[in-house]
Amino acid sequence: MPTSTHLASNPPIAPSKRKRMKTIIEPFRIKAVEPIRMTSREERTRFLEDAHYNLFSLDSEHVLIDLLTDSGTSSMSANQWAAIMRGDESYAGSPSFHHFQDAVRHLMPFRHIIPTHQGRAAEKILFTAIGGPGKYILNNTHFDTTRANVEFSGAEGVDLVIAEGKNPASEHPFKGNMDLEKLEAFIKEKGAEHIPLCMLTVTNNSGGGQPVSMENIRETKYVCMKYGIPLFLDACRFAENAYFIKMREPGYENHSIEQIVQEMFSYADGCTMSAKKDALVNIGGWLAMNNDDWALNCRNLLILTEGFPTYGGLAGRDLEAMAEGLKEVVQEDYLHYRIKSTQYLGQGLIDAGIPIMRPVGGHAVYIDARQMLPHIEPLHYPGQALACEMYLHAGIRTCEIGTVMFGLQADGVTEKPAPMDLVRLAIPRRVYTQSHIDYVIEALQEINENKSAMRGMKINWQPKQLRHFSARFSYLEDESLRRKMVIN
Ligand SMILES: *Cc1c(COP(=O)(O)O)cnc(C)c1O
C-alpha cells in the first residue's frame, strides 16, 4: 500500500526521461481569458485604409491574431501575478531587487546585475560607457537597436555570422554561429585595442531566430581571450537557444536546461538582456558584467537615465515578475512546447506549399514573400502586400522584414531592394493555442491559392528613416502602371 513516505521517496521523473506522446499540448491551463474581437472583411478593409496600409497604425482591438512581435507580449503565469503583489516599492534596497538579482545570478553568475527598463536601455548605457569613434563592436548579427546604439556612440557595428546564416535555404543546425576565421582576421586587421567588445546574439534575432552552438560560444570566447577582448551575450532568447543546444548538439542530450544556460554564460564576461523575451514579462531588462570599472561607469549612467541601481527604471513588482519568469522559462516542458509550436506553424506552411526560411527558428516563422509572389517586384513590396492581405483575409497582423524596412538608403530618397523580402510571424509566449495556429495556416493556404490576384504597393509618404513604422501605402492601380514603374 503506498504511504505518503513511499510516495515522497520516489524522485520525480526528469522531463527528458519521460516518454512523450506525439500530440504536443500547451503545458498550462487557462485561468484568465482575454477576448479577441472578430471583424468582417468590410470592417478590416476600412480599418486598413484608415491605417494607410501600415499595420503598425492599426488599433490592436481590430486585430484577431497578433503576430507582430514576441516582445513584451507574453502571458504571465499565476505565480508571476502573485509575485507582482509581493513587489516592494522602496526606493533603495528593496527585497524585490534581491529576488531579481538572485534569479539572474543563478543562471548568469555575473558580479554586477544592473536592472533597466528594457534591452535597449542596457545597450545605450553599455555603449555610452565603452563605445565611441574609432571603435568596433563585433557580433554574429547586431539586432537593430543594438546597432543603432553602437552607431550613436560613434563606434561601428560589424556582423560576422557564418555564411550559412545568410542563406535562407541552408539547413545548418546552428545558423547563428560566429564565423571564427573572419572574427580572428578582423581582430588582426584592425587591432584589438580598437575593439572594446565582442557580442553573440542568442538566438540570432535578425538572422531569423537561429541558435548559436555551445562549441561556437566556447570557441568565440577563446579567440576573444587570446586578444584580451571581453565577450558579452545579447541574451534575449537564451533559454530558446539552450533548448536548441540540448536538441541538436551532441553531448548535451542529458544536460538540464539550467546546466546548459549556466555553461553558456560561463564563457561570457557580461550580457545585455530584454526581459520582454525570455524572462516572460511585459517590460524589463538588465545589463550584467564582471568588470568593476565598467560597472561603476554604467551605474552612474543608469542613475542619469533610468534610476537608482536597485530598481533601474522598473517598479519592485516588475523585478519580482522577472525573477519568477526566469524560473519558468528554463523548464523543459515549457521550452519543448515553445519550440515545437513554432515548428508546428512552420511545418503547416511548408505542407501548404508556402516558402519559408529554413530551418524554423525559436520565436518566429519567416515567409519568403519574394519567392511566394514572384509577380510583385521587390520595389513594389511583396512582403507588405502579403502582410496586408493576411490582415484583410483573416485579421492576422504580422511584420514585413524586407524592402520596406531596409530598402531606403542613407540619403533618405534612393531605394534598393533588400537582400530578402520576408514576412515575420512572431509567436507571443504562452498566448495562442494550437487552434489559433491552425487558423493562421488555413488563412495562408487560402491566400496562397489566390495569390496571382494580389497587387504590389507603393509608398505615398515616408519619413527619412525607420520608415516601416509610419510610411503610408496604397495599392498600385493597374498593370500598366506597375510595368512603367519597373522600367523607371
Ligand atoms: C528585443 C531585442 C533587443 C532590444 O530589447 P528591447 O527590450 O526591445 O529594448 C536587443 N537585442 C535583441 C536580440 C532583441 O531581440
The ligand as an SDF file (V2000), in Angstrom:
LIG
                    3D

 15 15  0  0  0  0  0  0  0  0999 V2000
   14.3590   42.9130  -28.4640 C   0  0  0  0  0  0  0  0  0  0  0  0
   15.8120   42.8330  -28.6200 C   0  0  0  0  0  0  0  0  0  0  0  0
   16.6600   43.8400  -28.1510 C   0  0  0  0  0  0  0  0  0  0  0  0
   16.1390   45.1370  -27.5690 C   0  0  0  0  0  0  0  0  0  0  0  0
   15.3470   44.9320  -26.4510 O   0  0  0  0  0  0  0  0  0  0  0  0
   14.1050   45.9060  -26.1050 P   0  0  0  0  0  0  0  0  0  0  0  0
   13.6060   45.3380  -24.8110 O   0  0  0  0  0  0  0  0  0  0  0  0
   13.1200   45.7870  -27.2030 O   0  0  0  0  0  0  0  0  0  0  0  0
   14.6420   47.2820  -25.9500 O   0  0  0  0  0  0  0  0  0  0  0  0
   18.0260   43.6560  -28.2960 C   0  0  0  0  0  0  0  0  0  0  0  0
   18.5320   42.5670  -28.8850 N   0  0  0  0  0  0  0  0  0  0  0  0
   17.7470   41.5680  -29.3510 C   0  0  0  0  0  0  0  0  0  0  0  0
   18.3650   40.3650  -29.9830 C   0  0  0  0  0  0  0  0  0  0  0  0
   16.3590   41.6710  -29.2410 C   0  0  0  0  0  0  0  0  0  0  0  0
   15.6020   40.6870  -29.7230 O   0  0  0  0  0  0  0  0  0  0  0  0
  1  2  1  0
  2  3  1  0
  2 14  2  0
  3  4  1  0
  3 10  2  0
  4  5  1  0
  5  6  1  0
  6  7  2  0
  6  8  1  0
  6  9  1  0
 10 11  1  0
 11 12  2  0
 12 13  1  0
 12 14  1  0
 14 15  1  0
M  END
$$$$
